[in-house]
Amino acid sequence: MIAFIGSVFSPWYAWSGRRDPENHVCINVATYGPGGRFTMTDRGKSALRQTRDSFTVGPSSLRWDGARLIIDIDEIGALPMVSRVRGQVTLTPRAMTGVEMPLTDDGAHVWRPFAPTCDIDVALDAPGWQWAGHGYFDANFGTRALEQDFSYWTWGRFPHRGGSTCFYDAVRLDGSELAAGIHFDADGAARVTAPPPKAPLPRSLWALRRETRADPGHRPSQVRPMLDAPFYNRAAVRTRIDGEECTGVHEALDLTRFRSPLLKPMLAVRVPRRRGWTFRD
């Protein structure tokens, strides 16, 4: 799940010139496995409501009750699996962090891992879409489009040694690179680590290049496909860190591909635009 103000992967936001991020808001939900759905409706500013502890976009919302993030979902799946995705997700952080990491030297892009280790309860209104397990809560903030500053990046978050280890690798358009490793322990304390070497993963279904971090000599593997797009891939990946086998969520993003104008009409099929919304209260 991703909540957007300024829906960075929306073709409608790109075509608008990205002048008004509050006019392109979205709560994106993806479920995986048999019958999986993908929802990413680009909505206008009439659908947006915000308070200190809540964020609402049309029929869906997030609210913080002081200890938990509660997400109420009421969305419509995109083509070709058009159907309602409805229910509630509750995310309970084991600890919160104060970490903010600039992704560019001028701070135009910032990563904010609010709660790298969480418990999650999922209760969606469909058979088999109820479970409890391990979760994660972070945010990215930016004042420029991603493709203005980056050509490629990968990110991974792996439960490891009682906490979570995150790797953030990026190639910037100026040729410089980001290579960050951070371990968060059980109480949220962060420690910068030297990331192990890069290790290749098989290319995605769209032939997207993928890589992550692993102990020398270890070859990571995909254990579950999640989301495949021409410019983006998300998967559950197994790797080895400091001798410990662990499985986490991995993302690869090719912003050179995303920059192509040919891609935007393809995205519009999966990302509908709904300008108007009226709240009933």
Secondary structure, DSSP 4 states (H G I P E B T S, - for coil): -EEEES-TT-HHHHHTTS--GGGSEEEEEE--STT--EE--EE-GGGEEEETTEEEETTEEEEE-SS-EEEEEEEEPPTTS--EEEEEEEEEES------EESSTTSSEEEEEEEEEEEEEEEESSTT-EEEEEEEEEEEEESS-GGGTEEEEEEEEEEETTEEEEEEEEEETTS-EEEEEEEE-TT--EEEEPPPPEEEE---TT---EEEE-STT---EEEEEEEE-SSEEEEEEEEEETTEEEEEEEEEEEHHHHT-TTHHHHHHHHS-EE-------
